[in-house]
Amino acid sequence: MNSRGFALLELLVVLVIMGILMTIGTLDFNAWQKRSQIERQTRELFSDLNQARIDSVHRKLRHSIVMQPDSYTFRRYSSAGTAVQTRNVSYQITKESGASAADIVTEFDIRGFTNDNNTFRINPVGTNAQVDCIVIAIGRTNLGKMEGGSCVVK
């Protein structure tokens, strides 16, 4: 017999192979997307910390950022009171040790310096994100990657 087309078994094998490849591709895409979002959130927090530091110097007013697990709040101190802006985050912010970051204040004086040396990490760690933690020192703020329970500055 001279038949045309594909056998049912051949079509099923092709469909199974396509399904497996699509599943693998979806899992890789989800991991890539999570990694990208953690990096974005870390860089955004880093930028906001540096902006608060710079604003302290330029405006000659103390500025602070108050951390919460799911948000952080900007504060500008002046004789007229405190201006507040809150920014919500997608991934939880904790201290380097994994303890809660609730109500931790990082305050910058009019010279842009802080006495609140802290390290914050964006959870979950171990997603192979290039940056997922921030080290705040007296005169500078650095991005880093969590490795072995500590933030290694990049």
C-alpha positions as CSV (number, residue, x, y, z in Angstrom):
1,M,0.0,0.0,0.0
2,N,1.2,3.4,-0.9
3,S,-0.1,5.7,1.9
4,R,0.4,9.4,2.4
5,G,0.7,11.4,5.6
6,F,1.9,10.5,9.1
7,A,0.9,7.6,11.3
8,L,-0.9,8.4,14.5
9,L,2.0,7.2,16.6
10,E,4.4,9.5,14.8
11,L,2.1,12.5,15.5
12,L,1.9,11.5,19.2
13,V,5.6,11.3,19.5
14,V,6.1,14.7,18.0
15,L,3.5,16.2,20.3
16,V,5.1,14.7,23.4
17,I,8.5,16.0,22.4
18,M,7.0,19.5,21.8
19,G,5.3,19.4,25.2
20,I,8.5,18.5,27.0
21,L,10.4,21.3,25.2
22,M,7.7,23.9,26.0
23,T,7.7,22.9,29.7
24,I,11.5,23.3,29.9
25,G,11.3,26.6,28.1
26,T,8.6,27.9,30.4
27,L,10.5,26.9,33.6
28,D,13.7,28.6,32.3
29,F,11.7,31.7,31.4
30,N,10.1,32.0,34.8
31,A,13.5,31.6,36.6
32,W,15.0,34.3,34.2
33,Q,12.0,36.6,34.9
34,K,12.3,36.3,38.7
35,R,16.1,36.9,38.5
36,S,15.5,40.0,36.4
37,Q,12.9,41.4,38.8
38,I,15.1,40.9,41.9
39,E,18.0,42.7,40.1
40,R,15.6,45.5,39.1
41,Q,14.3,45.9,42.7
42,T,17.8,45.8,44.1
43,R,19.1,48.5,41.7
44,E,16.0,50.6,42.3
45,L,16.6,50.5,46.1
46,F,20.2,51.3,45.5
47,S,19.3,54.3,43.4
48,D,16.8,55.6,46.0
49,L,19.4,55.3,48.8
50,N,21.9,57.2,46.7
51,Q,19.3,59.8,45.8
52,A,18.4,60.3,49.5
53,R,22.2,60.7,50.2
54,I,22.6,63.3,47.4
55,D,19.5,65.2,48.4
56,S,20.8,65.5,51.9
57,V,23.9,67.3,50.6
58,H,22.2,69.5,48.0
59,R,19.2,70.5,50.2
60,K,21.1,70.7,53.5
61,L,18.4,68.7,55.1
62,R,18.5,65.3,56.8
63,H,16.9,62.5,54.8
64,S,16.1,59.0,55.8
65,I,14.7,55.8,54.4
66,V,12.6,53.6,56.7
67,M,12.6,49.9,55.6
68,Q,9.7,47.6,55.9
69,P,9.6,44.0,54.6
70,D,7.3,45.0,51.7
71,S,8.0,48.7,51.2
72,Y,10.3,51.5,52.2
73,T,9.5,55.1,53.0
74,F,11.5,58.3,52.2
75,R,11.5,61.1,54.8
76,R,12.9,64.6,54.4
77,Y,13.2,66.6,57.6
78,S,12.7,70.3,57.6
79,S,11.3,73.0,59.8
80,A,7.9,72.6,58.1
81,G,7.7,68.9,58.9
82,T,8.4,65.7,57.2
83,A,7.7,64.9,53.5
84,V,7.0,61.2,53.1
85,Q,6.9,59.0,50.0
86,T,6.4,55.3,50.2
87,R,7.5,52.8,47.6
88,N,6.1,49.2,47.6
89,V,8.3,46.3,46.5
90,S,7.5,42.9,45.0
91,Y,10.1,40.9,46.9
92,Q,10.7,41.0,50.6
93,I,13.5,43.1,52.0
94,T,15.4,41.6,55.0
95,K,18.7,42.2,56.8
96,E,21.8,40.3,55.7
97,S,21.1,37.7,58.4
98,G,17.6,37.1,57.1
99,A,16.0,38.8,60.1
100,S,13.2,41.2,59.5
101,A,14.0,44.7,58.2
102,A,10.9,46.2,59.8
103,D,11.4,49.8,61.0
104,I,15.1,50.0,60.3
105,V,16.0,53.6,59.6
106,T,18.9,54.7,57.5
107,E,19.4,58.5,58.0
108,F,21.7,60.7,56.0
109,D,23.0,64.0,57.6
110,I,23.5,67.2,55.7
111,R,26.9,66.0,54.6
112,G,25.5,62.7,53.1
113,F,27.0,60.5,55.8
114,T,25.2,57.9,57.9
115,N,26.0,56.1,61.1
116,D,23.5,53.4,60.3
117,N,25.7,50.8,58.7
118,N,23.4,48.1,57.4
119,T,23.2,45.4,54.8
120,F,19.9,44.6,53.2
121,R,19.1,41.7,50.9
122,I,16.2,41.1,48.5
123,N,14.6,37.7,49.0
124,P,14.7,35.0,47.8
125,V,18.4,34.6,47.5
126,G,20.0,31.8,45.4
127,T,18.2,32.9,42.2
128,N,21.5,33.5,40.4
129,A,20.7,37.2,40.2
130,Q,23.8,39.3,39.6
131,V,23.0,41.7,42.5
132,D,20.6,40.9,45.4
133,C,22.0,42.8,48.4
134,I,23.0,46.4,49.3
135,V,25.7,47.4,51.8
136,I,25.3,50.8,53.4
137,A,28.4,52.3,54.9
138,I,29.2,55.7,56.4
139,G,30.1,57.4,53.1
140,R,29.0,55.0,50.4
141,T,26.5,52.5,49.3
142,N,27.4,49.3,47.3
143,L,25.6,46.6,45.4
144,G,26.5,43.0,46.1
145,K,25.6,39.4,45.8
146,M,24.7,37.1,48.6
147,E,27.2,34.3,48.8
148,G,27.6,32.0,51.8
149,G,25.4,34.1,54.1
150,S,27.1,37.4,53.5
151,C,26.9,40.1,50.9
152,V,30.0,40.2,48.6
153,V,30.4,43.7,47.1
154,K,30.7,43.7,43.3
